[in-house]
Amino acid sequence: LQVLAGMLLGLASSALGEPGISCSLVTTAPVVDGRLDDPVWREADPTPLVGNMGEEGVEPSTSFRLCTDGEWLYLAAEASDPGADSLSRDKGERDRILFDETMEVFLAPDPDRPLYYHFAVDPAGTLYDNIGQSGATDNNFGWRCVTRLGDDGWAAELALPLKELGLPAGVGKGSRMALNVCRTTREGARYQCWSPTGSSFHRRNRFGTLVVGSLRAEADKRLAELEQR
């Protein structure tokens, strides 16, 4: 359903197609504390990452959940790591991040335009944000993120300010964005994605589709529109 919906939503750019995902519209937002124990997270189904070439069942495993209150996009990610005790606890300066163990979010607020934002965090909570691959370190947005380390891995909870990212009116049911969630890890499947990107996480045409509300309803709507042409 994810891939079929992504194709119907008009963002398939390869023979395999890119996936689609539904994002719940909530009235009570999660508390961004890294615990991932809010009701919205308990009710949401986790979505696993795959290898960057599409390999399923990769290890160490990674999954994420999504929701929005219309003004912020919330993401909860869980990353297993058999060597979690060796992960650094030293938080670095903003934008000075080593991309050896990171969780990354790529968000294009307008799915039909190439502009996208890039957010990354490491287990210690070092933040990185940018516009595409501009290389600048002064694109600092007002997002929030808290990480939490455990015996078997680490978790990250993010809140992205949609009004600051090109959506001044926020989002509502039926709103679409292009998204990818990726992880770089030290061992095993080093490069993981929700929507496989192949050689680079930054391949904008390989991002998947996020739909606020029902993915199936939006896909059915798009199919009906295509049938009327």
Solvent accessible surface area in square Angstrom, and as a share of the most:
residue,aa,sasa,rsa
1,L,114,0.57
2,Q,70,0.31
3,V,66,0.38
4,L,102,0.51
5,A,0,0.00
6,G,0,0.00
7,M,89,0.40
8,L,31,0.16
9,L,1,0.01
10,G,55,0.53
11,L,27,0.13
12,A,42,0.33
13,S,59,0.38
14,S,40,0.26
15,A,108,0.84
16,L,148,0.73
17,G,9,0.09
18,E,5,0.02
19,P,10,0.07
20,G,0,0.00
21,I,15,0.08
22,S,53,0.34
23,C,0,0.00
24,S,62,0.40
25,L,71,0.35
26,V,24,0.14
27,T,145,0.84
28,T,102,0.59
29,A,34,0.27
30,P,8,0.05
31,V,95,0.55
32,V,22,0.13
33,D,37,0.19
34,G,2,0.02
35,R,139,0.51
36,L,26,0.13
37,D,75,0.39
38,D,17,0.09
39,P,76,0.48
40,V,23,0.14
41,W,4,0.01
42,R,166,0.60
43,E,141,0.63
44,A,25,0.19
45,D,124,0.64
46,P,69,0.43
47,T,15,0.09
48,P,87,0.55
49,L,6,0.03
50,V,24,0.14
51,G,2,0.02
52,N,32,0.17
53,M,136,0.61
54,G,31,0.30
55,E,86,0.39
56,E,150,0.67
57,G,72,0.69
58,V,21,0.12
59,E,116,0.52
60,P,12,0.08
61,S,53,0.34
62,T,5,0.03
63,S,24,0.15
64,F,1,0.00
65,R,45,0.16
66,L,11,0.05
67,C,2,0.01
68,T,0,0.00
69,D,49,0.25
70,G,9,0.08
71,E,84,0.38
72,W,60,0.21
73,L,1,0.00
74,Y,7,0.03
75,L,1,0.01
76,A,1,0.01
77,A,0,0.00
78,E,74,0.33
79,A,3,0.03
80,S,38,0.25
81,D,6,0.03
82,P,126,0.79
83,G,23,0.22
84,A,1,0.01
85,D,129,0.67
86,S,77,0.49
87,L,9,0.05
88,S,68,0.44
89,R,134,0.49
90,D,119,0.62
91,K,139,0.59
92,G,35,0.33
93,E,120,0.54
94,R,93,0.34
95,D,18,0.09
96,R,181,0.66
97,I,17,0.09
98,L,141,0.70
99,F,83,0.35
100,D,66,0.34
101,E,6,0.03
102,T,0,0.00
103,M,2,0.01
104,E,7,0.03
105,V,1,0.00
106,F,0,0.00
107,L,0,0.00
108,A,0,0.00
109,P,11,0.07
110,D,55,0.29
111,P,14,0.09
112,D,105,0.55
113,R,156,0.57
114,P,107,0.67
115,L,90,0.45
116,Y,19,0.07
117,Y,17,0.06
118,H,7,0.03
119,F,0,0.00
120,A,0,0.00
121,V,0,0.00
122,D,23,0.12
123,P,7,0.05
124,A,20,0.15
125,G,10,0.09
126,T,2,0.01
127,L,27,0.13
128,Y,33,0.13
129,D,0,0.00
130,N,1,0.01
131,I,57,0.29
132,G,9,0.09
133,Q,131,0.58
134,S,72,0.47
135,G,63,0.60
136,A,34,0.27
137,T,87,0.51
138,D,113,0.59
139,N,30,0.15
140,N,76,0.39
141,F,26,0.11
142,G,43,0.41
143,W,12,0.04
144,R,106,0.39
145,C,24,0.14
146,V,55,0.32
147,T,24,0.14
148,R,98,0.36
149,L,44,0.22
150,G,36,0.34
151,D,138,0.71
152,D,115,0.60
153,G,8,0.08
154,W,8,0.03
155,A,15,0.11
156,A,0,0.00
157,E,0,0.00
158,L,2,0.01
159,A,0,0.00
160,L,1,0.01
161,P,11,0.07
162,L,0,0.00
163,K,101,0.43
164,E,86,0.38
165,L,0,0.00
166,G,52,0.50
167,L,36,0.18
168,P,107,0.68
169,A,100,0.78
170,G,14,0.13
171,V,22,0.12
172,G,27,0.26
173,K,163,0.69
174,G,30,0.29
175,S,33,0.21
176,R,44,0.16
177,M,1,0.00
178,A,0,0.00
179,L,0,0.00
180,N,0,0.00
181,V,1,0.00
182,C,0,0.00
183,R,0,0.00
184,T,6,0.03
185,T,2,0.01
186,R,81,0.30
187,E,129,0.58
188,G,64,0.61
189,A,26,0.20
190,R,94,0.34
191,Y,97,0.37
192,Q,0,0.00
193,C,0,0.00
194,W,11,0.04
195,S,0,0.00
196,P,41,0.26
197,T,0,0.00
198,G,7,0.07
199,S,106,0.68
200,S,42,0.27
201,F,25,0.10
202,H,41,0.18
203,R,82,0.30
204,R,43,0.16
205,N,82,0.42
206,R,55,0.20
207,F,2,0.01
208,G,0,0.00
209,T,0,0.00
210,L,0,0.00
211,V,1,0.00
212,V,1,0.00
213,G,18,0.18
214,S,61,0.39
215,L,13,0.07
216,R,142,0.52
217,A,59,0.46
218,E,19,0.09
219,A,3,0.03
220,D,78,0.40
221,K,114,0.48
222,R,51,0.19
223,L,69,0.34
224,A,43,0.33
225,E,69,0.31
226,L,74,0.37
227,E,127,0.57
228,Q,154,0.69
229,R,219,0.80
